[in-house]
Amino acid sequence: MNTELKNAVKATDKDAQYDTSAKRLLGQKSILAHILVKTVDEFKGMNPKDVVNCIEGTPHISTVPVEPGLTNAASEKNGERLVGFNTENEEINEGLVRFDIVFYVRMKDGLSQIIINVEAQKDEPTGYEILNRAIFYVSRLISSQKERDFVNTNYDDIKQVFSIWICMNMDDNSLSHIHLTKDEMLKPCNWKGNLDLLNIVLIGITNEIPEHDEKYEMHRLIGALLSSELKEQEKLDIIEHEYNIPISQEFREDVSIMCNLSQGIEDKAIAKIVMNMYKIGYTPNQIADAVGVSVDEVEAIIKKKEPAMA
């Protein structure tokens, strides 16, 4: 395998590790509870600690396929057919697009449930428009309930769904709720049914973490959690002391992995810029001034990389 291909494989592996850690962190019930308090009317004004108890089971992280026909799996227990999310046969279904995080939440009445999907994006996508993908995902959350949450023509049993998209590196901190509305084109008619079944929430997060303000509480938490700028302890201090979120060893390890990978990606980018400038004739002093590192660091990068250029 040539050097370029090896580096590409390593970069892909690091991206995958980063994504896995980010999803595991977002998939913590304590983090999800803070998101629900700011995005779902049912939980607005509640203490996130109380909302944690409403999240049922363990959220499914990168295990449930999005593709039609593959989201659900059937099994039998005591002669009864049971249908649930398909979280099995990951090897067989390798390469399929999966929901980042999906889970059920029990409403305050203790009876009804809603289905929540959370998706994380490093940047606003350029290959497609994010809202179109969100519409597809929320539609799958509705249609996949057939045989799992309702049977035959019992459409009144369809559960309310939320597809919540977190998009990093945006120009502004934003929060948008997209849902169905009814426009009367002739005489109004009181059609029966639930307009609130289908919900999309888009959360824009900037690189600059906002001050701790009630309006931007969720943005500060997510921004700190996924920031590539903050050090590990800075992240943990914000999460633990400002949001009173208990830090488990597993949580700490995922934060550490993300910070280390972010630093590695940044170091690699700096090294690439240094070598590109060096190859076209810039001196170490000029490169150091332009890149914002010391001359010693520039010379160390050149010394390490030069043999590979020969």
N, C-alpha and C positions, 0 to 999 in steps of 0.2 A: 504494500500500500504506500503510495507516494506521500510526501510530507504534507502537501496541501489537503489531500483527502483525509489524512489522519487528523489534521487540525480541525477540519470541518466536522468530523465525527465527534471529536472532543467537545467542540463548541455546542453541537446539537445535544450531546449528553449533559453538558452543564446547564443548558437552557431547560432541559427536561427535569433535571434535579431542582432547579430554581422554581419552575412551575409547580412541581409536586409539593415542595415545601410551602409555597405561597397558598396553594389550595388547602393544605392541611391546617394552616394557620387560620385562614378564613372560615374553614369548616368547624372550628372550635365553637361549641354551643354559646360560650360567653361572648364571642365576637359576633356570631349570628344574631344573638339577642339584641345587641346594640343596633345592628342594621335593621332588624324588624321594628324596633321602637320608632325609628325615623322614617320607615317606608310603608308600613301597613297600619291603616287606620285603627284596626282592632286593638293594637298594642301601644298606640301613641299615648304618652304621658305615664306609661307604666315604668316601674323600676326594671332594668334589664335582668337583674337577678331573678325576678319573678317570671320573666318571659322564658328564661332558660328551662324552667320546669314544664313549659308548654311544648317544647321541641321534643318530638317523639323519637325514641330509639337513637341510633347513631346515624348522622347524615351520611349519605352515600357520596363518596368523593371519587370522581373519574371512573366509576364502575358501570353506570347505567347508560346503555346506548341510546342515542337520539333517534336513530333510523327507525322508520315505520316497521312494525312487525317484530322488532327486537328489544323494545323498551321493557316489555313484560315477560315473565316466565311463569309457567303453570307447574304446580306440583299437587300431590295428593296426600292427605292426612286423614286417617280413620275413614277412608272411603270417600272423603269430601275433596272436591277439586278446589285448590287455592291458587289465586293469581296474585303475584306481587312484582315488584321491580326486578328486572333481570340483572343480577349482579354476579352471575356465574359464567363459566366458559370464557374467561378473559383472553386465554390463548387462542381459542377458536375464533373469537371475534376481534382479534388483534387488528389494529389499524382503523377501527370504527370510530366515528366521532361520538364522544360521550358528554353527558352533562357534567360540568365541573363539580357542582354540589347540588344535591336534590334531597328533600326531606319533607316530612309531614309535620304540621304544627296543630296542636289542639287549641281551639278557640276558648275564650273565657267562660263560655257556657258549659264547658267540660264535655260536650257532645260532638259538635261539628268540627271538621278538620279543613285545613287548607293545605295546598301543596306549594312549596317554595323551591325555586331554582336560583342559584347564585352563580354568575359567570364573571371571571376576571380577565381583563384585557390589558396588556402592557401599554398599548397605544390604541388610538382610534384606528380601526382597520382601513387599509387602502384598497384591498382587493374586492371589497364589497361594502355596502352601506350597513352599518351596525343595526339599525332599526329593522331592516329586512330580515336579518338573521334572528333578531329577538322575536319577531312576529312568528317565524317558523318554530322556534323553540317553545313559545307559549302555546302555539297551536298543537304541538306534540304533547305538551303537558295536559291539554284538554282531551285530545283524541285517544291518548294511551290509557285513559281511565276506563274505556270500554272493556268490560269483563273483569277489570281489577277493582274499580270503585263503583261501577254501575253495570247492570246487565240488561240485555234485550233493549227495550225502548224506554227504560226508566231514566230519562234525561234529567228529571228533577233532582237526581242524586249526584249530578256532576259537581265536583268540588271546585271552589274558587282557586285560581292559580296565580302566582306571581313569578315572573322571570325578572330577576334583578341583575343588572349589568354594571360592573365596576370598571371604568375605563381610566387608566392612569395617564400621566403626561399630557393632560389637557390644559388649554389656555386659562380656563376658569373652573372654580369649584361650582358644580351645578347639581341639580336634582330635578328630574322630570318624571311625572307619572303619566303614562299613556294608557288609555282605556276606552271602552266603547261608550258612545253617546247616541242619543236618538234625536233626529231632526224631523219635526212635523212638516210635511210637504202639502198636506191638505188638512181636513178636519182632524184634530187630535184623537188618537185611539189608545186606550189603556191596554196595550199588549202585555200579556202575562209572561213573566220570565225574569231572569237576573242579568242585568247589564254589567254587573260588577264581577262576573266570573273570570274575565280575562284581563290581566294587568301586566304591564311592562314598566319597570322602573330603571331609569338610566342615571347613573351616578358618575359625574365627572370629577376627577381628582387631579389637582395641579402638583407640580414638583415641589412647590413651596408649601410646607405644612402650615395651615392657618393657626392663629392663636386659639387658646382654649376658650371658645365662645359657644353658647348653647346652640346657636344657629348652625355652626359648623362642627359640632361635636363628633358626628359620624365621620366627616371628612378628615378631621385631625387623627382620629383613631386609625382609620384605614390607611391614611397617608403615612403615619408613623410605622404602622405594621409592614407596609410594602415598600417603604422608602429605600432608595439605593444610596442616599446621602448620610442618613443617621448611622451612628455606631450601634453595636449590639446593645450595650448598656443603656444608651439613650432611648432606644426603642422600648426596652423592658421597663425603664423608669416611667415613661409616659403611660404605657399600658397598665402597669401595676398600681402606680400611685395616683394617677389622674382618673383612671377608669375603674379602679378597684377590681381588676381582673386577676384572679389567682394564676400564678405562673407555674405550670408543671414542668418537670424535667424534659418531657417530650416537646413541649412548647418552646422552651429555652433552646433545645437542640435545633429545631426548625428555624428559629430566628438566627442562630449562629450560622447554619448552613447558608441561608439567604445572604447574610452579610459577607461571608467569605466568598461566595460566588460573585456577588456584586463587585467586591474589591478585585477579584480575579479578572472579571470582564473589563473593569476600568483600567487595570494595569496593562492588559493586552491591547486596549485601544490606544493608550499613551505610547506604548512601545511601537505600535504600527505607525503612528504619526511621526515619532522620532526618527525611525528608519527611513520613512518616505522623504522627510526633510534632509536627512543626512545624504541620501542617495543623489539628491539634486543639488548638493553643494553647500548647504547651510552649515555653519560652524556649531560646535556644541554650545557655545555661549548664546548664539542666536536662537538655537532650538530651545534652550532652557528658558529664555525670556518669552518665547512664543507659547510654549506649552505650560509654563508655570511650575516647573520642577527645577531642582538644582542641577548645576553643571555635572556634578559627580554622578547623579542619577542618569543623566543623558549619556555620559561616557560609559557607565556600567551597562546600559542597554545596548550601546553600539558594540562594546567588547563582547557581549554575550551573543549578539545576533550576527556580527560580521562573518564568522566562520561559515555560517549557513548560506551566506551570499556568495561565497567563493565558488 
